[in-house]
């Protein structure tokens, strides 16, 4: 028989309540911040607390004990960011730090209980029961760019289960699908483990990825692998209370967890500092508790003093009685696209025509307005406005779209790039576009920042195009469902790995993309790839047409524009001594041939006109009857 250590024996054999039994009789106080409290105690050296699971375990144990002695019933072990890529260690070292964290927490619980017993205070069985402490394995989100995230999550989960921790908490996540999948993994390996899923929301009631509070509630209530769920971090107690007012927590069939920040930090001497606002904080925590929260804790900026104040009022509250089995589907607004003529045509399998215009580099927009007015004479469905292509700043695509749409009555579709906007800016841009009657967008990652200005400008890339589509889709559901923004994505049919591009198309369609616009097409190979993409995805595809207007233009595009493949045989159709008319006619003839071959395959055409030369459409796009250009 395997010999058990004394810590294991003491932790397993004390006849304590399970966390489920505890919650039926009491509300539960969760501990407070580890990271920010740690940084106030250890002002020099390492600022990644997880590394001190090995180097300075006493400081981690002290933090746990301080929270326990302040009244916490739930202790999250020090593994929030315990991943190889985050800590700069290998997998074996990360696993060692994770196991050390479990050991430290178990020691802290025993020592805190022994300290209480040494005080000699006689307590009723109920008081003793109220001080029960549960240890939770803590899983925070890996970086979005971490390709090993699933491996790292599961490695830590396996350790928590091997160490027989009664609780695993996923906290500060911004998407629910990944957490729900991991919760299923936990339950498959250990059905008795109590799983808490907690998400980080902002003052708008959405996560950083644009997922609404309502959607998270819906999916967590439906899940059979989640025992409790809620929200932590991101906002303070007052904004958390306001966000939860409409959630109807008392109707939930699962325990609700809440753990807001102390407030909003300030930076002082390069350190993140939270003001001490315990009275204000506790006033709102009492109101949150009245909404039906069962597990009440605190997050960034809080200390054991916050936990002590929470414990003082929570211990007097009755337990939360859960509602019956969750059967009702949350009312999720259906997105109705019927009012969008462009989308209607696509759905009816009618050919659509989009023409792209590049906005000006400077404030003079007369030429662009003139070109847009010329387009009124052609039978087109949309004007498409690029968003600072090639990473060179131009007039804002949304503002330009608003102006041209108002002046021409042709619907305009601004590009929205991930390159230049963080989450705050994205939301503002979407709302600003919407109130100005923009109902069509193209969501793209965006060209990289040019090398010559990287010292003074950096790409944001808080999102990739798929994530931004998810964000906009959530905004459509939450705010614009009756008249939503129709959005599409880009296709690069020239990628060597076509399977990868098809996979991306499917993901974007799942995120709400209604159509796709390709890079310029010049070859039979491109058309064959588009045919395969359409057959395998069912996507609506607009074939990119860019007439090359001279040898110099063709040579530049071939060698300087990333993502556009100009075959040698196309370049050979131009010569350096061509005049303007000859160059334009060569471009027009090549485009005609591509359109003829692609028409049976695609759902429409997307014209990119060098230097906004509208006359290149002659012979390629029908003119409106009765209109003279």
Secondary structure in CASP SS format (residue, H / E / C, confidence):
PFRMAT SS
TARGET T0000
AUTHOR 0000-0000-0000
METHOD secondary structure of the structure
MODEL  1
X C 1.00
X C 1.00
X C 1.00
X C 1.00
X C 1.00
X H 1.00
X H 1.00
X H 1.00
X H 1.00
X H 1.00
X H 1.00
X H 1.00
X C 1.00
X C 1.00
X C 1.00
X C 1.00
X C 1.00
X C 1.00
X H 1.00
X H 1.00
X H 1.00
X H 1.00
X H 1.00
X H 1.00
X H 1.00
X C 1.00
X C 1.00
X E 1.00
X E 1.00
X E 1.00
X C 1.00
X C 1.00
X C 1.00
X C 1.00
X H 1.00
X H 1.00
X H 1.00
X H 1.00
X H 1.00
X H 1.00
X H 1.00
X C 1.00
X C 1.00
X C 1.00
X C 1.00
X C 1.00
X C 1.00
X C 1.00
X H 1.00
X H 1.00
X H 1.00
X H 1.00
X H 1.00
X H 1.00
X H 1.00
X C 1.00
X H 1.00
X H 1.00
X H 1.00
X H 1.00
X H 1.00
X H 1.00
X H 1.00
X H 1.00
X H 1.00
X H 1.00
X H 1.00
X H 1.00
X H 1.00
X C 1.00
X C 1.00
X C 1.00
X C 1.00
X E 1.00
X E 1.00
X E 1.00
X C 1.00
X C 1.00
X C 1.00
X C 1.00
X C 1.00
X C 1.00
X C 1.00
X H 1.00
X H 1.00
X H 1.00
X H 1.00
X C 1.00
X C 1.00
X C 1.00
X H 1.00
X H 1.00
X H 1.00
X H 1.00
X H 1.00
X H 1.00
X H 1.00
X H 1.00
X H 1.00
X H 1.00
X H 1.00
X H 1.00
X H 1.00
X H 1.00
X H 1.00
X H 1.00
X H 1.00
X H 1.00
X H 1.00
X H 1.00
X H 1.00
X H 1.00
X H 1.00
X H 1.00
X H 1.00
X H 1.00
X H 1.00
X H 1.00
X C 1.00
X C 1.00
X C 1.00
X C 1.00
X C 1.00
X C 1.00
X H 1.00
X H 1.00
X H 1.00
X H 1.00
X H 1.00
X H 1.00
X C 1.00
X C 1.00
X C 1.00
X E 1.00
X E 1.00
X E 1.00
X E 1.00
X E 1.00
X E 1.00
X E 1.00
X C 1.00
X C 1.00
X C 1.00
X C 1.00
X C 1.00
X C 1.00
X C 1.00
X C 1.00
X H 1.00
X H 1.00
X H 1.00
X H 1.00
X H 1.00
X H 1.00
X H 1.00
X H 1.00
X H 1.00
X H 1.00
X H 1.00
X H 1.00
X H 1.00
X H 1.00
X C 1.00
X C 1.00
X C 1.00
X C 1.00
X E 1.00
X E 1.00
X E 1.00
X E 1.00
X E 1.00
X E 1.00
X E 1.00
X C 1.00
X C 1.00
X H 1.00
X H 1.00
X H 1.00
X H 1.00
X H 1.00
X H 1.00
X H 1.00
X H 1.00
X H 1.00
X H 1.00
X H 1.00
X H 1.00
X H 1.00
X H 1.00
X C 1.00
X C 1.00
X C 1.00
X C 1.00
X E 1.00
X E 1.00
X E 1.00
X E 1.00
X E 1.00
X E 1.00
X C 1.00
X E 1.00
X C 1.00
X C 1.00
X C 1.00
X C 1.00
X E 1.00
X E 1.00
X C 1.00
X C 1.00
X C 1.00
X C 1.00
X E 1.00
X H 1.00
X H 1.00
X H 1.00
X H 1.00
X H 1.00
X H 1.00
X H 1.00
X H 1.00
X H 1.00
X H 1.00
X C 1.00
X C 1.00
X C 1.00
X C 1.00
X C 1.00
X E 1.00
X E 1.00
X E 1.00
X E 1.00
X E 1.00
X E 1.00
X E 1.00
X E 1.00
X E 1.00
X H 1.00
X H 1.00
X H 1.00
X H 1.00
X H 1.00
X H 1.00
X H 1.00
X H 1.00
X C 1.00
X C 1.00
X C 1.00
X C 1.00
X H 1.00
X H 1.00
X H 1.00
X C 1.00
X C 1.00
X C 1.00
X E 1.00
X E 1.00
X E 1.00
X E 1.00
X E 1.00
X E 1.00
X E 1.00
X C 1.00
X C 1.00
X C 1.00
X C 1.00
X E 1.00
X E 1.00
X E 1.00
X C 1.00
X C 1.00
X E 1.00
X E 1.00
X E 1.00
X C 1.00
X C 1.00
X C 1.00
X C 1.00
X H 1.00
X H 1.00
X H 1.00
X H 1.00
X H 1.00
X H 1.00
X H 1.00
X H 1.00
X H 1.00
X H 1.00
X H 1.00
X H 1.00
X H 1.00
X H 1.00
X C 1.00
X C 1.00
X C 1.00
X E 1.00
X E 1.00
X C 1.00
X C 1.00
X C 1.00
X C 1.00
X C 1.00
X C 1.00
X C 1.00
X H 1.00
X H 1.00
X H 1.00
X H 1.00
X H 1.00
X H 1.00
X H 1.00
X H 1.00
X H 1.00
X H 1.00
X H 1.00
X C 1.00
X C 1.00
X C 1.00
X C 1.00
X C 1.00
X C 1.00
X C 1.00
X C 1.00
X C 1.00
X C 1.00
X C 1.00
X C 1.00
X C 1.00
X C 1.00
X C 1.00
X C 1.00
X C 1.00
X C 1.00
X C 1.00
X C 1.00
X C 1.00
X C 1.00
X C 1.00
X C 1.00
X C 1.00
X C 1.00
X H 1.00
X H 1.00
X H 1.00
X H 1.00
X H 1.00
X H 1.00
X H 1.00
X C 1.00
X C 1.00
X C 1.00
X C 1.00
X E 1.00
X E 1.00
X E 1.00
X E 1.00
X E 1.00
X E 1.00
X C 1.00
X C 1.00
X C 1.00
X C 1.00
X C 1.00
X C 1.00
X C 1.00
X C 1.00
X H 1.00
X H 1.00
X H 1.00
X H 1.00
X H 1.00
X H 1.00
X H 1.00
X H 1.00
X H 1.00
X H 1.00
X C 1.00
X C 1.00
X E 1.00
X C 1.00
X C 1.00
X C 1.00
X E 1.00
X E 1.00
X E 1.00
X E 1.00
X C 1.00
X C 1.00
X C 1.00
X H 1.00
X H 1.00
X H 1.00
X C 1.00
X C 1.00
X C 1.00
X C 1.00
X C 1.00
X H 1.00
X H 1.00
X H 1.00
X H 1.00
X H 1.00
X H 1.00
X H 1.00
X H 1.00
X H 1.00
X H 1.00
X H 1.00
X H 1.00
X C 1.00
X C 1.00
X C 1.00
X E 1.00
X E 1.00
X E 1.00
X E 1.00
X E 1.00
X E 1.00
X C 1.00
X C 1.00
X C 1.00
X C 1.00
X C 1.00
X H 1.00
X H 1.00
X H 1.00
X H 1.00
X H 1.00
X H 1.00
X H 1.00
X H 1.00
X H 1.00
X H 1.00
X H 1.00
X H 1.00
X H 1.00
X C 1.00
X C 1.00
X C 1.00
X C 1.00
X E 1.00
X E 1.00
X E 1.00
X E 1.00
X E 1.00
X C 1.00
X C 1.00
X C 1.00
X C 1.00
X C 1.00
X C 1.00
X H 1.00
X H 1.00
X H 1.00
X C 1.00
X C 1.00
X C 1.00
X C 1.00
X C 1.00
X C 1.00
X C 1.00
X C 1.00
X C 1.00
X C 1.00
X C 1.00
X H 1.00
X H 1.00
X H 1.00
X H 1.00
X H 1.00
X H 1.00
X H 1.00
X H 1.00
X H 1.00
X H 1.00
X H 1.00
X H 1.00
X H 1.00
X H 1.00
X C 1.00
X C 1.00
X C 1.00
X C 1.00
X C 1.00
X C 1.00
X C 1.00
X E 1.00
X E 1.00
X E 1.00
X E 1.00
X E 1.00
X E 1.00
X C 1.00
X C 1.00
X C 1.00
X C 1.00
X C 1.00
X C 1.00
X H 1.00
X H 1.00
X H 1.00
X H 1.00
X H 1.00
X H 1.00
X H 1.00
X H 1.00
X H 1.00
X H 1.00
X H 1.00
X H 1.00
X H 1.00
X C 1.00
X C 1.00
X C 1.00
X C 1.00
X C 1.00
X E 1.00
X E 1.00
X E 1.00
X E 1.00
X E 1.00
X C 1.00
X C 1.00
X C 1.00
X H 1.00
X H 1.00
X H 1.00
X H 1.00
X H 1.00
X H 1.00
X H 1.00
X H 1.00
X H 1.00
X H 1.00
X H 1.00
X H 1.00
X H 1.00
X H 1.00
X C 1.00
X C 1.00
X C 1.00
X E 1.00
X E 1.00
X E 1.00
X E 1.00
X E 1.00
X C 1.00
X C 1.00
X C 1.00
X C 1.00
X C 1.00
X H 1.00
X H 1.00
X H 1.00
X H 1.00
X H 1.00
X H 1.00
X H 1.00
X H 1.00
X H 1.00
X H 1.00
X C 1.00
X C 1.00
X C 1.00
X C 1.00
X C 1.00
X C 1.00
X C 1.00
X H 1.00
X H 1.00
X H 1.00
X H 1.00
X C 1.00
X C 1.00
X C 1.00
X C 1.00
X C 1.00
X C 1.00
X C 1.00
X C 1.00
X H 1.00
X H 1.00
X H 1.00
X H 1.00
X H 1.00
X H 1.00
X H 1.00
X H 1.00
X H 1.00
X H 1.00
X H 1.00
X H 1.00
X H 1.00
X H 1.00
X H 1.00
X H 1.00
X H 1.00
X H 1.00
X H 1.00
X C 1.00
X C 1.00
X C 1.00
X C 1.00
X C 1.00
X E 1.00
X E 1.00
X E 1.00
X E 1.00
X E 1.00
X C 1.00
X H 1.00
X H 1.00
X H 1.00
X C 1.00
X H 1.00
X H 1.00
X H 1.00
X H 1.00
X C 1.00
X C 1.00
X C 1.00
X C 1.00
X C 1.00
X E 1.00
X C 1.00
X C 1.00
X C 1.00
X C 1.00
X C 1.00
X C 1.00
END
